């Protein structure tokens, strides 16, 4: 998976690692949340934390504003 690639890049190269959460993932989460199938904030939190746990130093994502709010509210 892409998380494995992030982890490998982090181990192999001594440079900051960035990850991009694609628009399709954003659309999928939004559609599922609109149907009431998932809890949007919980899923976004898990997606972003998974990428960070894999080793990303930076995350480029359509979830940026929501992610920032979730971090702020959890402090």
PAZAPA-4460 file (N, C-alpha, C; in steps of 0.05 Angstrom, whole numbers, plus 32768, in hexadecimal, padded with zeros to 4 digits):
% residues 75
    n_x    n_y    n_z   ca_x   ca_y   ca_z    c_x    c_y    c_z   seq   type   mol
   8011   7FE8   8000   8000   8000   8000   8012   8019   8000     1      X     A
   8005   8030   7FFC   8015   8049   7FFB   8021   804F   8016     2      X     A
   8015   8045   802C   8021   804A   8046   803B   803A   8049     3      X     A
   803D   8023   803D   8056   8014   803D   806C   8023   802D     4      X     A
   8064   802F   8017   8077   803E   8007   8082   8057   8017     5      X     A
   8070   8064   8025   8078   807A   8036   808C   8071   804B     6      X     A
   8086   805B   8058   8097   8050   806D   80B3   8048   8062     7      X     A
   80B3   803B   804A   80CC   8034   803E   80DD   804C   8036     8      X     A
   80D0   8060   802B   80DE   8079   8023   80EA   8086   803B     9      X     A
   80DB   8087   8051   80E5   8093   806A   80FD   8085   8074    10      X     A
   80FD   806A   8072   8114   805A   807C   812D   805D   8069    11      X     A
   8127   805E   804F   813D   805C   803C   814B   8077   8036    12      X     A
   813C   808D   8037   8147   80A7   8030   8147   80BA   8047    13      X     A
   815C   80C9   804A   815F   80DC   8060   8155   80F7   8057    14      X     A
   813C   80F8   804F   812F   8111   8046   8112   8112   8051    15      X     A
   8106   8129   8053   80EA   812A   805B   80D9   811C   8046    16      X     A
   80C5   810E   8050   80B2   80FF   803F   8097   810C   803F    17      X     A
   808C   8110   8028   8071   811C   8025   805E   8108   801A    18      X     A
   8045   810A   8021   8030   80F8   8017   8018   8109   800D    19      X     A
   800A   80FF   7FF9   7FF3   810C   7FEE   7FDB   80FA   7FF0    20      X     A
   7FC6   8104   7FFD   7FAD   80F6   7FFE   7F9C   80FE   7FE6    21      X     A
   7F97   80EC   7FD4   7F8B   80F2   7FBA   7F6E   80FB   7FBC    22      X     A
   7F65   8108   7FA7   7F49   8112   7FA6   7F35   80FC   7FA6    23      X     A
   7F3B   80E5   7F9C   7F29   80CE   7F9C   7F23   80C5   7FB8    24      X     A
   7F37   80C5   7FC9   7F34   80BD   7FE5   7F22   80D2   7FF3    25      X     A
   7F26   80EB   7FED   7F16   8101   7FF8   7EF8   80FD   7FF0    26      X     A
   7EF4   80F8   7FD6   7ED9   80F5   7FCC   7ECB   80DC   7FD8    27      X     A
   7EDA   80C7   7FDC   7ECF   80AE   7FE8   7EC6   80B3   8004    28      X     A
   7ED7   80C1   8014   7ED1   80C7   8030   7EB8   80D9   8031    29      X     A
   7EB8   80EE   8021   7EA1   8101   8021   7E87   80F2   8019    30      X     A
   7E88   80E2   8005   7E70   80D4   7FFC   7E66   80C0   8011    31      X     A
   7E78   80B1   801E   7E70   809E   8032   7E65   80AD   804B    32      X     A
   7E71   80C4   8052   7E67   80D3   8069   7E4B   80DF   8062    33      X     A
   7E47   80E8   804A   7E2D   80F3   8042   7E17   80DE   8043    34      X     A
   7E1E   80C5   803F   7E0B   80AF   8041   7E07   80A6   805D    35      X     A
   7E17   80B0   8070   7E15   80A7   808C   7E23   808D   8091    36      X     A
   7E34   8084   807F   7E41   806A   8082   7E59   806B   8094    37      X     A
   7E65   8082   8097   7E7E   8085   80A7   7E7C   809F   80B7    38      X     A
   7E8D   80A1   80CB   7E90   80BA   80DA   7EA7   80C8   80CE    39      X     A
   7EA2   80DD   80BF   7EB6   80EB   80AF   7ECF   80F3   80BF    40      X     A
   7ECB   8101   80D5   7EE2   810A   80E4   7EF4   80F3   80EE    41      X     A
   7EE8   80DD   80F6   7EF8   80C6   80FF   7F08   80BA   80E8    42      X     A
   7EFC   80B9   80D1   7F0A   80AD   80B9   7F21   80C0   80B1    43      X     A
   7F1B   80DA   80AF   7F30   80ED   80A8   7F47   80EB   80BC    44      X     A
   7F41   80EB   80D5   7F55   80E9   80EA   7F66   80CF   80E6    45      X     A
   7F5A   80B9   80E0   7F68   80A0   80DC   7F7A   80A1   80C3    46      X     A
   7F6F   80AC   80AD   7F7E   80AE   8094   7F98   80BE   8099    47      X     A
   7F95   80D6   80A5   7FAC   80E7   80A9   7FC0   80DC   80BD    48      X     A
   7FB6   80D0   80D2   7FC8   80C4   80E6   7FD6   80AC   80DA    49      X     A
   7FC9   809D   80C9   7FD6   8086   80BC   7FED   808F   80AA    50      X     A
   7FE9   80A4   809C   7FFE   80AE   808A   8015   80B8   809B    51      X     A
   800F   80C6   80B1   8024   80D0   80C3   8033   80B9   80D0    52      X     A
   8025   80A5   80D9   8032   808D   80E6   8044   807F   80D2    53      X     A
   803D   807F   80B9   804E   8072   80A5   8068   8081   80A1    54      X     A
   8069   809A   80A8   8082   80A9   80A7   8082   80C3   8098    55      X     A
   806B   80CB   808E   8069   80E5   807F   806F   80FC   8092    56      X     A
   8080   810E   8088   8086   8127   8096   8072   813D   808F    57      X     A
   8067   813B   8077   8054   814E   806C   803D   813E   805F    58      X     A
   8025   8149   8061   800E   813C   8054   7FFF   8152   8044    59      X     A
   7FFC   814D   802A   7FED   815F   8019   7FD2   8151   8016    60      X     A
   7FBC   815F   801D   7FA2   8152   801E   7F8B   8165   801B    61      X     A
   7F76   815C   800F   7F5D   816B   800E   7F50   816D   802A    62      X     A
   7F59   815C   803C   7F4F   815D   8057   7F5E   8170   8069    63      X     A
   7F6E   8182   805E   7F80   8193   806E   7F70   81A4   8083    64      X     A
   7F5B   81B1   807B   7F4D   81C2   808E   7F40   81B1   80A4    65      X     A
   7F33   819C   809C   7F26   818A   80B0   7F3B   817E   80C2    66      X     A
   7F51   8175   80B7   7F67   8169   80C7   7F72   817D   80DB    67      X     A
   7F76   8196   80D2   7F80   81AA   80E5   7F6C   81AF   80FB    68      X     A
   7F52   81AF   80F5   7F3E   81B3   8109   7F3E   819C   811D    69      X     A
   7F41   8183   8113   7F41   816C   8124   7F59   816D   8137    70      X     A
   7F70   8175   812D   7F88   8177   813E   7F84   818D   8153    71      X     A
   7F79   81A4   814A   7F75   81BA   815D   7F61   81B2   8173    72      X     A
   7F4B   81A5   816B   7F37   819E   817E   7F3F   8188   8191    73      X     A
   7F53   8178   818A   7F5C   8162   819B   7F71   816C   81AF    74      X     A
   7F7B   8185   81AC   7F8F   818F   81BE   7F83   8199   81D8    75      X     A
***
